[in-house]
Amino acid sequence: QVQYVESGGRSVQPGESLTLSCAASGFSIDNYAMTWYRQPPGKEREIVAVMSRAGDNVVYRDTVKGRFIMSRDSAKNTVYLQMNSLNPEDPALYYCKAAWPKSDMRGNIWGQGTQVTVSS
């Protein structure tokens, strides 16, 4: 059974750093592209970063380029999101998910997310 457990979110001050983790189970992260999403308060869910299946390429949304780094640990079946220079645009509920084929019902499974708050 596919499951995601996101963790690491907390309240930080502007300019601080934070690393989120997403432990996946029920499949191997090496077999799928992996995506970090976030949903800011009162807004739609948006893509933050996408890592290729091979793990050798990551595409970031413009507003986090140069500040966020996505990585993975295949042995732990876990993906990470290192977030630096956090600013007031970054607070959100952060999720990770594999890029399943459109016809695959496992694409409807989400974790509980981890909350990031940025406030002075």
Secondary structure, 3 states (H helix, E strand, C coil): CCEEEEECCCEECCCCCEEEEEEEECCCHHHCCEEEEEECCCCCCEEEEEECCCCCCEEECHHHCCCEEEEEEHHHCEEEEEECCCCCCCCEEEEEEECCCCCCHHHHCCCCCEEEEECC
